[in-house]
Amino acid sequence: MKKISSVVIIFVLCALVSYGCNPKQTALSDKGGIWAVYDKECRKCHKVNGKGCFVGRWIFKTPNFTNTKWQDNASDSRLIIAIANGKRKMPGFKGKLKDEEIVDLVKICVRSYYPPAKQ
């Protein structure tokens, strides 16, 4: 019985990983500019839709950029510091990216996922 439950747990975890973290191929870098940087450095974890994958949100606490509450509570300065120095499993990008690129990632990419106001 223990073997069967172990196999089922492993199967479910593998299914979640493959379903939740399968990167979709898109042409974010075709937008050019800072989106090419997002495509190269950020898309692996935060995904094209800005939500991250289920497993990433659950285990690594990857933020969901489309969440209004998260957007309202995450200041630009806090995000810039997190990108530069790293946070949790996310590596720091100071020295790898220019300061302007880090600022643009926050002001253009992250903020573009802010949900539109309902009318």
C-alpha positions in Angstrom: 0.0 0.0 0.0 2.9 2.4 0.8 4.4 1.7 -2.6 1.2 2.6 -4.4 0.7 5.8 -2.5 4.3 6.8 -3.1 3.9 6.2 -6.8 0.7 8.2 -6.9 2.3 11.1 -5.1 5.3 11.1 -7.4 3.0 10.9 -10.4 0.8 13.8 -9.2 3.9 16.0 -8.5 5.3 15.3 -11.9 2.0 16.1 -13.5 1.9 19.4 -11.6 5.4 20.3 -12.6 4.8 19.5 -16.3 1.5 21.2 -16.4 2.3 24.3 -14.3 5.7 25.1 -15.5 5.7 24.3 -19.2 7.0 27.4 -20.8 4.9 28.5 -23.8 6.9 29.7 -26.8 6.2 33.3 -27.6 7.8 36.2 -29.3 8.3 38.5 -26.3 11.7 39.4 -27.7 10.0 40.5 -30.9 8.6 43.4 -29.0 12.3 44.5 -28.7 13.9 46.6 -26.1 13.4 45.6 -22.5 11.0 42.8 -23.4 14.0 41.0 -24.9 15.6 41.2 -21.5 12.4 39.9 -19.8 12.3 37.1 -22.3 15.8 36.1 -21.6 16.1 36.6 -17.8 12.6 36.6 -16.3 10.3 34.5 -18.4 11.8 31.2 -17.1 10.1 31.8 -13.7 7.5 34.6 -14.2 6.2 33.2 -17.5 4.8 35.1 -20.4 1.6 35.8 -18.7 3.3 37.3 -15.6 1.6 34.8 -13.3 4.4 32.3 -12.9 3.6 28.7 -12.8 1.5 27.0 -10.1 4.5 25.1 -8.6 6.6 28.3 -8.6 3.9 30.3 -6.9 3.3 27.5 -4.4 6.9 26.4 -3.5 9.0 29.4 -4.3 6.5 32.2 -3.7 6.9 33.6 -7.2 4.7 36.7 -7.3 1.7 36.9 -9.6 2.2 40.2 -11.5 -1.5 40.2 -12.5 -2.7 40.3 -8.9 -4.0 43.8 -8.1 -3.3 43.5 -4.4 0.3 42.4 -5.0 0.8 45.3 -7.6 -0.6 47.8 -5.1 1.7 46.7 -2.3 4.9 46.3 -4.3 6.6 49.7 -4.6 8.9 50.3 -7.6 11.9 50.9 -5.2 11.3 47.5 -3.5 11.1 45.7 -6.8 14.2 47.4 -8.1 16.1 46.3 -5.0 14.8 42.8 -5.3 15.9 42.5 -8.9 19.3 44.0 -8.2 20.1 41.9 -5.1 17.9 38.9 -5.6 15.2 37.5 -3.3 14.5 34.0 -2.1 15.4 31.7 -5.1 15.7 34.6 -7.6 19.3 35.6 -8.3 20.4 39.2 -8.1 21.0 40.9 -11.5 23.3 43.7 -10.3 26.3 43.6 -12.6 24.5 41.4 -15.1 22.0 44.0 -16.1 22.4 47.7 -16.4 20.7 49.9 -13.8 18.5 51.3 -16.5 17.4 47.8 -17.5 16.5 46.9 -14.0 14.4 50.1 -13.7 12.7 49.4 -17.0 11.9 45.8 -16.1 9.9 47.2 -13.2 8.3 50.3 -14.8 7.6 48.7 -18.2 7.4 44.9 -17.9 6.1 44.2 -14.3 3.7 47.2 -14.3 2.3 46.2 -17.7 0.7 43.2 -16.0 -1.3 45.5 -13.7 -5.0 44.6 -14.3 -6.9 47.2 -16.2 -9.5 49.2 -14.3 -13.0 47.9 -14.5 -15.5 50.3 -16.0 
